[in-house]
Amino acid sequence: MPRYQPATAPDPDQLADPIVGMAIDAPAPHDSGLHRHCRAQLMYAVSGVLQIRIGHTRCVLPPTMAAWIPSGLWHQAETGKPFAYRSLYFDPAVYPSLPRRPQIIAVSPLLRELIVRVAEWPLSPLEPEQERLVEVLLDEAGRAPEQALSLPLPQDRRLLRIAEQLLQQPGDEATLEQLAAQAGASSRTVNRLFQQQTGLGFSAWRRQLKIMEASRLLAEGESVSRVATELGYAQNSAFIAMFRRHAGLTPGQLKRLL
């Protein structure tokens, strides 16, 4: 399989193979635009960090994770720096047991090698040994733990205004009361609707946004102290403690994994 630029990659929905792999290396900036496929997609960034919108969810995709995108679901991938990703597109009629909801999953060394290998297969009917390898890949992906680098977006226009403001400036230090007043709602209403529409209270949603943004910046090579400052922390120790408590490892440990 040749390596493509985003603009020259073929449309996987127009191909007949049960699984289509694509290896895409691209300069920055990149914006795929909002689109969807008839096929289910497993997207893995081998280098660089992608920011993805899947349905009503925002995600960060560093090189330690992959995204399952079910067939028919609108999505968009963006990045401001050069990147490379490998995508596998599955015919849902041939592989009916694929995940029915979007997921961000951890990529083990084995899963990484499987994705990279399958993504570079030529377009042709699968040989028996290739079919067996796809089965191993799907088993490994199915066992991969989900990662907390996705953020559901609210639907209420007032809440969405708040969410978009914070997505643009994750280090914004405005209080809930101030943000709610700007959006024309009470803080109690905002917190209640965030819980109803995203499954997270406002404070938890905002913290999850900071974890996502921190992971993106760390994966792009920013220092821990710079990330802490960007996210509005006066002291590195407070940022590190928050990140470790909710992400399960320190920012420095994450940097060593990337």
C-alpha positions as CSV (number, residue, x, y, z in Angstrom):
1,M,0.0,0.0,0.0
2,P,1.5,3.4,-1.0
3,R,1.6,6.2,1.5
4,Y,-0.8,9.0,0.8
5,Q,-1.3,12.7,1.4
6,P,-4.7,13.4,2.8
7,A,-5.9,15.0,-0.4
8,T,-4.8,12.0,-2.6
9,A,-6.1,9.2,-0.4
10,P,-8.8,7.1,-2.1
11,D,-12.3,7.0,-0.6
12,P,-12.5,3.7,1.4
13,D,-16.2,3.5,0.9
14,Q,-15.7,3.1,-2.9
15,L,-13.5,0.1,-2.5
16,A,-14.6,-3.5,-2.4
17,D,-12.1,-5.1,0.0
18,P,-13.5,-6.1,3.4
19,I,-10.7,-4.2,5.1
20,V,-8.9,-1.2,3.7
21,G,-5.7,0.1,5.2
22,M,-4.2,3.5,4.6
23,A,-0.9,5.0,5.6
24,I,-1.0,8.8,5.6
25,D,2.0,11.1,6.4
26,A,1.1,14.8,6.2
27,P,2.5,18.3,6.8
28,A,0.7,20.8,9.0
29,P,-1.8,22.2,9.4
30,H,-4.4,19.6,8.7
31,D,-8.2,19.7,8.9
32,S,-10.1,16.7,7.5
33,G,-13.4,18.6,7.7
34,L,-16.5,17.0,9.1
35,H,-17.2,13.7,7.3
36,R,-18.4,10.1,7.8
37,H,-17.8,6.7,6.3
38,C,-20.0,3.7,5.6
39,R,-17.1,1.7,7.1
40,A,-16.0,1.5,10.7
41,Q,-12.6,3.0,11.3
42,L,-9.7,2.4,13.6
43,M,-7.4,5.4,13.5
44,Y,-3.9,5.4,15.0
45,A,-1.4,8.3,15.0
46,V,2.1,6.8,14.8
47,S,3.5,10.3,15.2
48,G,2.1,13.7,16.1
49,V,-1.1,14.4,18.1
50,L,-4.6,14.6,16.5
51,Q,-7.5,16.4,17.9
52,I,-10.7,14.6,16.9
53,R,-14.4,15.4,17.1
54,I,-16.5,12.3,17.0
55,G,-20.2,13.0,17.1
56,H,-20.7,15.2,20.2
57,T,-17.4,14.2,21.7
58,R,-13.9,15.9,21.6
59,C,-10.9,13.6,21.8
60,V,-7.1,13.8,21.9
61,L,-5.2,11.1,20.1
62,P,-1.5,10.9,21.0
63,P,0.8,8.0,19.7
64,T,-0.1,5.8,22.6
65,M,-3.8,5.5,21.7
66,A,-6.2,4.8,18.8
67,A,-9.8,5.7,18.1
68,W,-12.6,3.4,17.1
69,I,-15.1,5.4,15.0
70,P,-18.3,3.4,14.2
71,S,-19.7,3.5,10.7
72,G,-21.9,6.4,9.8
73,L,-20.7,8.7,12.6
74,W,-19.7,12.2,11.7
75,H,-16.1,13.0,12.7
76,Q,-13.3,15.4,12.1
77,A,-9.5,15.3,12.7
78,E,-7.3,18.4,13.1
79,T,-3.7,19.2,14.0
80,G,-1.4,22.1,13.8
81,K,1.8,20.1,13.5
82,P,3.1,17.4,11.0
83,F,1.7,14.0,11.7
84,A,1.4,10.5,10.4
85,Y,-1.5,8.1,11.0
86,R,-2.6,4.6,10.0
87,S,-6.2,4.0,9.5
88,L,-8.1,0.7,9.0
89,Y,-11.6,0.7,7.5
90,F,-13.8,-2.3,8.1
91,D,-16.8,-3.4,6.2
92,P,-19.5,-3.7,9.0
93,A,-21.3,-6.4,7.0
94,V,-18.1,-8.6,7.1
95,Y,-17.1,-7.6,10.7
96,P,-20.5,-7.2,12.5
97,S,-19.1,-7.4,16.1
98,L,-17.1,-4.1,15.9
99,P,-17.7,-1.6,18.7
100,R,-21.0,0.3,18.3
101,R,-19.9,3.4,20.1
102,P,-16.7,5.6,19.7
103,Q,-13.8,4.7,21.9
104,I,-10.3,5.9,22.6
105,I,-8.2,2.8,23.5
106,A,-4.7,2.2,24.7
107,V,-2.3,0.8,22.0
108,S,0.0,-2.0,23.2
109,P,3.2,-2.7,21.3
110,L,1.6,-5.7,19.7
111,L,-1.5,-3.7,18.6
112,R,0.7,-1.0,17.2
113,E,2.6,-3.4,15.0
114,L,-0.6,-5.1,13.8
115,I,-2.1,-1.8,12.9
116,V,1.0,-0.6,11.0
117,R,1.4,-3.9,9.2
118,V,-2.3,-4.2,8.1
119,A,-2.4,-0.5,7.1
120,E,0.3,-1.1,4.5
121,W,-1.2,-4.2,2.8
122,P,-1.9,-3.7,-0.9
123,L,-5.6,-3.5,-2.0
124,S,-6.5,-7.1,-2.8
125,P,-8.6,-10.0,-1.4
126,L,-7.3,-11.2,1.9
127,E,-5.1,-14.4,2.0
128,P,-6.0,-16.9,4.8
129,E,-2.9,-15.8,6.8
130,Q,-4.0,-12.2,6.5
131,E,-7.5,-13.1,7.7
132,R,-6.0,-14.7,10.8
133,L,-3.9,-11.6,11.4
134,V,-7.0,-9.4,11.3
135,E,-8.7,-11.7,13.9
136,V,-5.7,-11.2,16.2
137,L,-5.8,-7.5,15.6
138,L,-9.5,-7.3,16.5
139,D,-9.0,-9.5,19.6
140,E,-6.2,-7.3,20.8
141,A,-8.1,-4.1,20.1
142,G,-11.2,-5.5,21.8
143,R,-9.2,-6.2,25.0
144,A,-7.5,-2.8,25.0
145,P,-8.5,-0.6,27.9
146,E,-10.4,2.6,27.2
147,Q,-8.7,5.9,27.9
148,A,-10.0,9.0,29.5
149,L,-9.0,11.4,26.7
150,S,-12.5,12.1,25.4
151,L,-14.8,14.9,26.4
152,P,-18.6,14.8,25.7
153,L,-20.0,18.1,24.6
154,P,-23.3,19.5,25.9
155,Q,-26.2,20.2,23.5
156,D,-27.8,23.2,25.3
157,R,-26.8,26.3,23.4
158,R,-25.8,28.1,26.7
159,L,-23.7,25.3,27.8
160,L,-22.2,24.9,24.4
161,R,-21.1,28.5,24.5
162,I,-19.3,27.9,27.8
163,A,-17.7,24.7,26.4
164,E,-16.5,26.3,23.3
165,Q,-15.0,29.2,25.2
166,L,-13.1,26.8,27.5
167,L,-12.0,24.6,24.5
168,Q,-10.4,27.7,23.0
169,Q,-8.8,28.7,26.3
170,P,-8.5,25.7,28.7
171,G,-6.5,27.9,31.2
172,D,-9.4,30.4,31.5
173,E,-9.7,31.2,35.2
174,A,-13.3,32.5,35.1
175,T,-15.5,30.9,37.8
176,L,-18.6,28.8,37.1
177,E,-20.7,31.8,38.3
178,Q,-19.0,34.1,35.9
179,L,-19.2,31.7,32.9
180,A,-22.9,31.0,33.7
181,A,-23.7,34.7,33.9
182,Q,-22.0,35.3,30.5
183,A,-24.1,32.5,29.0
184,G,-27.4,33.8,30.5
185,A,-28.0,31.0,33.0
186,S,-27.5,30.4,36.7
187,S,-24.6,28.4,38.0
188,R,-27.0,25.8,39.4
189,T,-28.6,25.3,36.0
190,V,-25.3,25.0,34.3
191,N,-24.0,22.4,36.6
192,R,-27.3,20.4,36.5
193,L,-27.4,20.5,32.7
194,F,-23.8,19.5,32.3
195,Q,-24.5,16.5,34.5
196,Q,-27.5,15.6,32.4
197,Q,-26.0,16.1,29.0
198,T,-22.4,15.0,29.4
199,G,-22.5,12.6,32.4
200,L,-20.1,15.0,34.2
201,G,-20.7,17.9,36.6
202,F,-19.2,21.1,35.4
203,S,-16.1,20.9,37.6
204,A,-15.4,17.3,36.5
205,W,-15.9,18.3,32.8
206,R,-13.5,21.2,33.2
207,R,-10.9,19.0,34.9
208,Q,-11.2,16.4,32.1
209,L,-10.7,19.2,29.5
210,K,-7.5,20.2,31.3
211,I,-6.2,16.6,31.4
212,M,-6.9,16.3,27.6
213,E,-5.2,19.6,26.8
214,A,-2.2,18.7,29.1
215,S,-1.9,15.3,27.3
216,R,-1.9,17.0,23.9
217,L,0.7,19.6,24.9
218,L,3.0,17.0,26.6
219,A,2.8,14.8,23.5
220,E,3.8,17.8,21.4
221,G,7.0,18.2,23.5
222,E,6.0,21.0,25.9
223,S,7.6,21.0,29.4
224,V,5.6,20.2,32.5
225,S,6.1,23.7,33.8
226,R,4.9,25.3,30.6
227,V,1.8,23.1,30.5
228,A,1.0,24.0,34.1
229,T,1.2,27.7,33.3
230,E,-0.9,27.3,30.1
231,L,-3.6,25.6,32.1
232,G,-3.7,28.3,34.8
233,Y,-1.8,26.6,37.6
234,A,0.4,28.9,39.7
235,Q,2.5,26.0,41.0
236,N,3.7,22.9,39.1
237,S,3.0,20.8,42.1
238,A,-0.7,21.5,42.1
239,F,-0.9,20.6,38.4
240,I,1.1,17.4,38.8
241,A,-1.1,16.3,41.8
242,M,-4.3,16.9,39.8
243,F,-3.0,15.1,36.8
244,R,-1.8,12.1,38.8
245,R,-5.0,11.9,40.8
246,H,-7.2,11.8,37.8
247,A,-5.0,10.3,35.0
248,G,-3.3,7.7,37.1
249,L,0.2,8.8,36.3
250,T,2.3,12.0,36.5
251,P,2.8,14.3,33.5
252,G,6.5,13.3,33.5
253,Q,5.5,9.6,33.3
254,L,3.2,10.3,30.4
255,K,5.9,12.2,28.5
256,R,8.2,9.2,28.8
257,L,5.5,7.0,27.3
258,L,5.0,9.2,24.3
